[in-house]
Amino acid sequence: MSMIEVRIPEFPGCAEPCGACTRDDDDVVVYVVEIVVKPGDQVVADQLVAMVETDKTTLEVPAPGAGLVAEVCVTVGDRAGIGDLLARIQSD
């Protein structure tokens, strides 16, 4: 068994300063607006784990693999950046 990390992915159109995303020292700032899993939940690949948003864009964050949610590392309202850890899934 191994751990799968669920991280905030790149937002489409936010690779360079574009006015659609708030930036903090050239990093895109996102906010966690919904978490749909909790520790102990069984998830399948591509199942929705969380929703994050910038000023103008909302993005669904899917599970990159199947397994048991071992840890949720954020709470609703948290400010985060691209690549930050949202959750860990213990793979089957």
C-alpha positions in Angstrom: 0.0 0.0 0.0 1.1 3.5 -0.7 -0.1 7.1 -0.2 -1.5 9.1 -3.0 -1.3 12.8 -2.6 -4.2 15.0 -3.8 -2.8 18.4 -4.7 -4.2 21.6 -6.1 -3.7 21.4 -9.9 -2.7 24.2 -12.3 -5.7 26.4 -13.3 -6.4 26.6 -17.0 -5.2 30.0 -18.2 -3.3 30.9 -15.1 0.2 29.9 -16.0 1.1 33.5 -16.6 -0.3 36.7 -15.1 -3.7 37.1 -16.9 -6.0 39.1 -14.6 -8.2 36.1 -13.9 -6.3 35.0 -10.8 -5.1 36.7 -7.7 -1.4 36.4 -7.4 0.8 36.6 -4.3 4.5 36.9 -5.3 3.8 35.3 -8.7 1.9 32.4 -7.1 -1.7 31.8 -8.0 -3.9 32.2 -4.8 -6.8 29.8 -4.5 -9.4 29.3 -1.7 -10.9 26.0 -0.6 -14.6 26.3 -1.0 -15.8 22.8 -0.5 -14.4 19.5 0.7 -16.6 16.5 -0.2 -14.6 13.7 1.5 -13.5 12.9 5.1 -11.0 10.6 6.6 -12.2 7.0 6.3 -14.1 7.6 3.0 -13.5 5.1 0.2 -12.9 7.0 -3.1 -12.4 5.9 -6.7 -10.1 7.5 -9.3 -11.5 10.8 -10.6 -14.0 11.1 -7.8 -14.5 14.7 -6.6 -12.5 15.4 -3.5 -12.7 19.2 -3.2 -13.6 22.5 -5.0 -11.1 25.4 -5.1 -11.5 28.8 -6.7 -9.7 31.9 -7.6 -11.3 35.3 -8.1 -13.0 34.2 -11.3 -12.6 30.5 -11.7 -13.7 27.4 -9.8 -12.0 24.1 -10.3 -13.0 20.6 -9.2 -10.2 18.6 -7.7 -10.5 14.8 -8.4 -8.9 11.9 -6.7 -5.8 10.8 -8.7 -6.4 7.2 -7.6 -8.6 4.9 -5.6 -8.3 4.1 -2.0 -9.2 5.2 1.5 -9.0 8.8 2.5 -6.3 8.8 5.2 -6.1 12.6 5.8 -7.7 15.9 4.8 -5.1 18.6 5.1 -7.2 21.7 4.5 -10.5 23.2 5.7 -13.1 25.3 3.9 -11.9 28.9 3.6 -8.2 28.0 3.6 -6.0 30.0 1.3 -3.6 27.9 -0.7 -1.5 27.8 -3.8 -1.0 25.6 -6.9 0.6 22.3 -5.8 -0.4 22.5 -2.2 -1.5 19.3 -0.5 -5.3 18.9 0.0 -5.5 15.2 1.1 -3.8 11.9 1.3 -5.4 8.6 0.0 -4.1 5.2 1.1 -4.1 3.2 -2.1 -5.8 -0.2 -2.3 
